[in-house]
Amino acid sequence: LRADVLLIYTIDTRFRTETTELGPLQTIALGFLPSKKAVVRATCAFMIVDVRTGFVYGTGETTATEDQRSNVWGTETAIEEARLKAERRAFEDGLGEVEALWRGVIAQHDKS
């Protein structure tokens, strides 16, 4: 690739579901009332590394949280939608952090 530095990143995603008890109302509604909530947290961690020496110029991370309500029948879909939103936001926020980090690296190591 003939690169001098690499940006290495990873996205770690965790989720949980919470259930709200609706009592007899849930039975009457046949599970269609939104009684479940998916909460997803995605963290984008990154570092800028010199390819020749392995020197790490800097690191950072950003985290985004999303939640999505659903009924008994749509829990998997709700988790997937929340996951995509959280991962996208964590990545986009991470790009802003990388830009600031890169400006600092250039300012510190520019020899011209």
C-alpha positions as YAML, in Angstrom:
chain: A
units: angstrom
residues:
- id: 1
  name: LEU
  ca: [0.00, 0.00, 0.00]
- id: 2
  name: ARG
  ca: [3.04, 2.25, 0.43]
- id: 3
  name: ALA
  ca: [1.49, 3.82, 3.50]
- id: 4
  name: ASP
  ca: [3.46, 5.51, 6.26]
- id: 5
  name: VAL
  ca: [0.72, 5.21, 8.88]
- id: 6
  name: LEU
  ca: [-2.40, 3.13, 9.33]
- id: 7
  name: LEU
  ca: [-5.67, 3.94, 11.00]
- id: 8
  name: ILE
  ca: [-6.80, 0.81, 12.81]
- id: 9
  name: TYR
  ca: [-10.28, 0.71, 14.28]
- id: 10
  name: THR
  ca: [-12.77, -1.67, 15.76]
- id: 11
  name: ILE
  ca: [-16.40, -1.44, 16.76]
- id: 12
  name: ASP
  ca: [-17.59, -3.27, 19.87]
- id: 13
  name: THR
  ca: [-21.36, -3.62, 20.26]
- id: 14
  name: ARG
  ca: [-23.32, -4.79, 23.29]
- id: 15
  name: PHE
  ca: [-27.06, -4.96, 23.79]
- id: 16
  name: ARG
  ca: [-29.72, -5.87, 26.29]
- id: 17
  name: THR
  ca: [-33.48, -6.06, 26.24]
- id: 18
  name: GLU
  ca: [-35.82, -4.81, 28.92]
- id: 19
  name: THR
  ca: [-39.41, -5.98, 29.32]
- id: 20
  name: THR
  ca: [-42.23, -3.92, 30.74]
- id: 21
  name: GLU
  ca: [-44.96, -5.99, 32.36]
- id: 22
  name: LEU
  ca: [-48.37, -4.93, 31.05]
- id: 23
  name: GLY
  ca: [-50.35, -7.54, 32.96]
- id: 24
  name: PRO
  ca: [-53.61, -8.77, 31.45]
- id: 25
  name: LEU
  ca: [-53.47, -6.01, 28.84]
- id: 26
  name: GLN
  ca: [-50.63, -7.86, 27.09]
- id: 27
  name: THR
  ca: [-52.76, -11.00, 26.79]
- id: 28
  name: ILE
  ca: [-55.68, -9.09, 25.34]
- id: 29
  name: ALA
  ca: [-53.38, -7.35, 22.81]
- id: 30
  name: LEU
  ca: [-51.85, -10.72, 21.75]
- id: 31
  name: GLY
  ca: [-48.32, -9.40, 22.21]
- id: 32
  name: PHE
  ca: [-48.68, -6.46, 19.84]
- id: 33
  name: LEU
  ca: [-48.21, -3.69, 22.45]
- id: 34
  name: PRO
  ca: [-44.64, -2.37, 22.69]
- id: 35
  name: SER
  ca: [-43.55, -4.05, 25.92]
- id: 36
  name: LYS
  ca: [-39.89, -4.63, 25.06]
- id: 37
  name: LYS
  ca: [-37.05, -2.15, 24.73]
- id: 38
  name: ALA
  ca: [-33.72, -2.95, 23.10]
- id: 39
  name: VAL
  ca: [-30.77, -0.90, 24.38]
- id: 40
  name: VAL
  ca: [-27.61, -1.03, 22.25]
- id: 41
  name: ARG
  ca: [-24.22, 0.50, 23.06]
- id: 42
  name: ALA
  ca: [-21.54, 0.66, 20.34]
- id: 43
  name: THR
  ca: [-17.96, 1.78, 20.93]
- id: 44
  name: CYS
  ca: [-15.58, 2.69, 18.11]
- id: 45
  name: ALA
  ca: [-11.94, 2.48, 19.23]
- id: 46
  name: PHE
  ca: [-9.11, 3.58, 16.95]
- id: 47
  name: MET
  ca: [-5.39, 4.24, 16.77]
- id: 48
  name: ILE
  ca: [-2.93, 5.73, 14.29]
- id: 49
  name: VAL
  ca: [0.20, 3.56, 13.94]
- id: 50
  name: ASP
  ca: [3.50, 4.06, 12.10]
- id: 51
  name: VAL
  ca: [3.89, 1.05, 9.77]
- id: 52
  name: ARG
  ca: [7.68, 0.95, 9.97]
- id: 53
  name: THR
  ca: [8.29, 1.33, 13.70]
- id: 54
  name: GLY
  ca: [4.96, 0.42, 15.26]
- id: 55
  name: PHE
  ca: [4.91, 3.78, 17.04]
- id: 56
  name: VAL
  ca: [1.37, 4.67, 18.12]
- id: 57
  name: TYR
  ca: [0.75, 8.35, 17.37]
- id: 58
  name: GLY
  ca: [-2.53, 8.41, 19.24]
- id: 59
  name: THR
  ca: [-5.66, 6.55, 20.24]
- id: 60
  name: GLY
  ca: [-9.27, 7.37, 20.96]
- id: 61
  name: GLU
  ca: [-12.75, 6.03, 21.24]
- id: 62
  name: THR
  ca: [-16.33, 7.16, 20.90]
- id: 63
  name: THR
  ca: [-19.50, 5.55, 22.21]
- id: 64
  name: ALA
  ca: [-23.09, 5.80, 21.06]
- id: 65
  name: THR
  ca: [-26.23, 4.38, 22.67]
- id: 66
  name: GLU
  ca: [-29.56, 3.73, 20.98]
- id: 67
  name: ASP
  ca: [-32.79, 2.23, 22.22]
- id: 68
  name: GLN
  ca: [-35.75, 0.92, 20.28]
- id: 69
  name: ARG
  ca: [-39.16, -0.15, 21.56]
- id: 70
  name: SER
  ca: [-40.88, -3.20, 20.13]
- id: 71
  name: ASN
  ca: [-43.54, -5.77, 20.78]
- id: 72
  name: VAL
  ca: [-42.98, -9.46, 21.49]
- id: 73
  name: TRP
  ca: [-42.88, -10.25, 17.77]
- id: 74
  name: GLY
  ca: [-40.37, -7.61, 16.67]
- id: 75
  name: THR
  ca: [-37.59, -7.83, 19.25]
- id: 76
  name: GLU
  ca: [-34.87, -9.07, 16.85]
- id: 77
  name: THR
  ca: [-35.73, -6.41, 14.29]
- id: 78
  name: ALA
  ca: [-35.65, -3.71, 16.98]
- id: 79
  name: ILE
  ca: [-32.23, -4.86, 18.19]
- id: 80
  name: GLU
  ca: [-30.88, -4.86, 14.64]
- id: 81
  name: GLU
  ca: [-32.22, -1.35, 13.91]
- id: 82
  name: ALA
  ca: [-30.79, 0.01, 17.15]
- id: 83
  name: ARG
  ca: [-27.45, -1.73, 16.49]
- id: 84
  name: LEU
  ca: [-27.12, -0.18, 13.05]
- id: 85
  name: LYS
  ca: [-27.95, 3.31, 14.34]
- id: 86
  name: ALA
  ca: [-25.56, 3.03, 17.30]
- id: 87
  name: GLU
  ca: [-22.67, 1.66, 15.23]
- id: 88
  name: ARG
  ca: [-23.12, 4.32, 12.55]
- id: 89
  name: ARG
  ca: [-23.20, 7.14, 15.09]
- id: 90
  name: ALA
  ca: [-20.16, 5.78, 16.99]
- id: 91
  name: PHE
  ca: [-18.23, 5.48, 13.71]
- id: 92
  name: GLU
  ca: [-19.21, 8.96, 12.50]
- id: 93
  name: ASP
  ca: [-18.32, 10.50, 15.88]
- id: 94
  name: GLY
  ca: [-15.04, 8.57, 15.71]
- id: 95
  name: LEU
  ca: [-14.21, 10.12, 12.35]
- id: 96
  name: GLY
  ca: [-14.42, 13.55, 13.94]
- id: 97
  name: GLU
  ca: [-12.08, 12.42, 16.71]
- id: 98
  name: VAL
  ca: [-9.65, 10.93, 14.17]
- id: 99
  name: GLU
  ca: [-9.62, 14.20, 12.25]
- id: 100
  name: ALA
  ca: [-8.70, 16.15, 15.39]
- id: 101
  name: LEU
  ca: [-6.08, 13.55, 16.37]
- id: 102
  name: TRP
  ca: [-4.56, 13.62, 12.88]
- id: 103
  name: ARG
  ca: [-4.30, 17.43, 12.94]
- id: 104
  name: GLY
  ca: [-2.41, 17.13, 16.23]
- id: 105
  name: VAL
  ca: [-0.08, 14.47, 14.81]
- id: 106
  name: ILE
  ca: [0.72, 16.63, 11.78]
- id: 107
  name: ALA
  ca: [1.30, 19.72, 13.94]
- id: 108
  name: GLN
  ca: [3.67, 17.83, 16.24]
- id: 109
  name: HIS
  ca: [5.60, 15.80, 13.65]
- id: 110
  name: ASP
  ca: [5.62, 18.04, 10.54]
- id: 111
  name: LYS
  ca: [9.26, 18.65, 9.55]
- id: 112
  name: SER
  ca: [8.67, 21.26, 6.83]
...
